[in-house]
Amino acid sequence: MDRTELLTSLHLDKFIALDFETTGLNIDSDRIIEVAAILFINGLPSKRYNTLVNPGIPIPKLIEQITGITNDMVVDSPKEKDIVDDLFKFIGSYPLVAHNTPFDLSFLNYELRLIDQKAIDKKNVIDTLEIARSKYPGSQNSLDALCKRFNIDNSNREKHSALVDCRLLREVYINLL
């Protein structure tokens, strides 16, 4: 069975890979600095949504080093509240694929609460970390470790980028299937 047949048989011939970069890991004090979403049809990229986000708080030096995203880069970027509508129009009703969905959904649902919108239904979200943990218990299942396991070239990931991670996420997801 080829990739297209597999995705079609699972009703996943269309899905969106989603990733965020943030100022840190705490939903109560940290904010989004980059969001990326790529619509894949039959496993191939069709459309993308990608923007830097002005978090309204300083980006810590460590995060600048990890992501390459600086305070100067986001100063004229839209605020989180200004991207929510466009992001959700892009997402529509497509299934979402993310790595460690509790993290991404916590930031996304926080934004939805700020504008009095309903939280994302977890039934429409696929977590590649959860799949990897069930297939490879006790193994390192980070995105980088899974790329290594599946011989996926992640050499362009020297800086964490939401857009690069979405592309890698697609490869990891298809390999996990």
Legacy VTK file of the C-alpha trace (Angstrom):
# vtk DataFile Version 3.0
C-alpha trace
ASCII
DATASET POLYDATA
POINTS 177 float
0.000 0.000 0.000
1.506 3.347 -0.994
1.346 6.561 1.060
-1.741 7.950 -0.724
-3.705 4.708 -0.341
-2.741 4.456 3.326
-3.766 8.022 4.143
-7.014 7.682 2.189
-7.907 4.388 3.903
-7.412 6.077 7.304
-9.445 9.137 6.200
-6.313 11.223 6.706
-5.651 12.129 3.087
-5.977 15.755 4.223
-4.434 16.963 7.472
-2.708 19.997 8.910
0.666 19.787 10.636
0.783 22.448 13.350
3.633 23.807 15.429
4.417 26.794 17.645
7.554 28.393 18.953
7.081 30.139 22.288
8.958 32.289 24.785
9.037 29.308 27.160
7.057 26.347 28.413
4.669 27.948 30.927
1.212 28.753 29.546
0.598 31.239 32.377
3.627 33.423 31.648
4.935 32.546 28.178
3.560 33.475 24.764
3.665 32.359 21.145
6.414 33.847 18.920
5.854 31.811 15.748
3.007 29.706 14.404
3.110 27.439 11.379
0.500 25.190 9.828
0.800 23.259 6.585
-2.124 21.600 4.837
-1.039 18.262 3.388
-3.167 16.537 0.766
-2.232 12.923 0.078
0.929 13.576 2.074
2.055 16.487 -0.104
2.124 20.151 0.966
-0.774 22.125 -0.470
-1.001 25.410 1.467
0.725 26.927 4.443
0.139 29.480 7.164
3.221 30.902 8.874
3.820 34.063 10.857
6.016 35.464 13.547
4.037 36.767 16.504
4.740 39.701 18.802
4.396 38.090 22.240
4.076 41.391 24.089
6.847 40.244 26.438
10.620 40.038 25.929
11.941 36.880 24.302
14.514 35.349 26.674
18.071 35.069 25.339
17.954 31.264 25.621
14.856 31.138 23.391
16.524 33.510 20.911
19.466 31.084 20.773
17.219 28.025 20.344
14.848 29.491 17.743
16.858 32.243 16.127
13.811 34.490 16.647
14.799 37.807 18.235
12.867 40.625 19.850
13.745 42.828 16.859
12.238 40.267 14.462
8.822 40.257 16.184
8.464 43.936 17.088
6.287 44.684 14.028
4.608 41.267 13.903
0.921 40.788 14.742
-0.118 40.077 18.326
-1.527 36.656 19.233
-5.110 37.923 19.289
-4.677 39.274 15.750
-3.723 35.907 14.234
-6.365 33.681 15.822
-9.096 34.257 13.216
-6.783 33.742 10.238
-5.247 30.642 11.797
-8.636 29.074 12.467
-9.887 29.897 8.998
-6.830 28.082 7.684
-7.302 25.081 9.995
-11.013 24.740 9.267
-12.205 21.235 10.092
-9.067 19.407 8.975
-7.482 16.966 11.431
-4.467 18.473 13.198
-1.177 16.621 13.576
1.293 17.890 16.168
4.140 16.551 18.279
3.234 16.770 21.981
-0.260 18.126 21.417
-0.930 18.999 25.076
1.733 21.713 24.764
0.513 23.195 21.463
-3.161 22.912 22.401
-2.600 24.599 25.749
-1.260 27.700 23.996
-3.901 27.567 21.282
-6.777 27.051 23.705
-5.472 29.878 25.891
-5.814 32.202 22.912
-9.307 30.902 22.211
-10.380 31.600 25.798
-9.162 35.197 25.479
-11.572 35.781 22.609
-14.397 33.708 24.143
-14.107 30.875 21.643
-14.633 27.179 22.276
-11.515 25.057 22.872
-10.285 22.719 20.147
-11.853 19.277 20.253
-9.101 16.765 20.993
-10.885 14.146 18.880
-9.651 15.938 15.777
-6.020 16.075 16.943
-3.333 13.463 16.329
-0.275 13.447 18.576
2.816 11.917 16.986
4.541 11.823 20.384
1.726 9.708 21.808
1.846 7.358 18.800
5.637 7.065 19.077
5.461 6.328 22.808
2.968 3.528 22.185
5.038 2.047 19.325
8.450 2.537 20.944
7.966 2.511 24.726
11.035 3.463 26.692
12.709 4.993 23.644
13.635 8.614 23.055
10.693 9.956 21.048
11.550 13.605 20.506
11.049 14.910 16.980
14.826 14.772 16.427
15.057 11.203 17.754
12.205 10.090 15.494
13.850 11.756 12.504
16.985 9.779 13.287
14.980 6.545 13.735
13.324 7.005 10.325
16.401 8.418 8.525
14.677 11.749 7.922
17.072 14.582 7.107
16.638 17.192 9.825
19.925 18.994 9.213
17.987 22.233 8.568
16.738 22.140 12.160
19.772 23.724 13.799
17.381 26.464 14.946
13.889 25.487 16.030
11.473 26.747 13.407
7.752 26.030 13.484
7.659 25.785 9.689
10.582 23.346 9.493
9.046 21.304 12.321
5.746 21.049 10.408
7.576 19.597 7.410
9.455 17.120 9.602
6.256 16.300 11.443
4.647 15.140 8.217
7.553 12.774 7.550
7.502 11.403 11.090
3.721 10.986 11.037
3.719 9.047 7.773
6.549 6.828 9.020
4.679 6.149 12.259
1.628 5.083 10.256
LINES 1 178
177 0 1 2 3 4 5 6 7 8 9 10 11 12 13 14 15 16 17 18 19 20 21 22 23 24 25 26 27 28 29 30 31 32 33 34 35 36 37 38 39 40 41 42 43 44 45 46 47 48 49 50 51 52 53 54 55 56 57 58 59 60 61 62 63 64 65 66 67 68 69 70 71 72 73 74 75 76 77 78 79 80 81 82 83 84 85 86 87 88 89 90 91 92 93 94 95 96 97 98 99 100 101 102 103 104 105 106 107 108 109 110 111 112 113 114 115 116 117 118 119 120 121 122 123 124 125 126 127 128 129 130 131 132 133 134 135 136 137 138 139 140 141 142 143 144 145 146 147 148 149 150 151 152 153 154 155 156 157 158 159 160 161 162 163 164 165 166 167 168 169 170 171 172 173 174 175 176
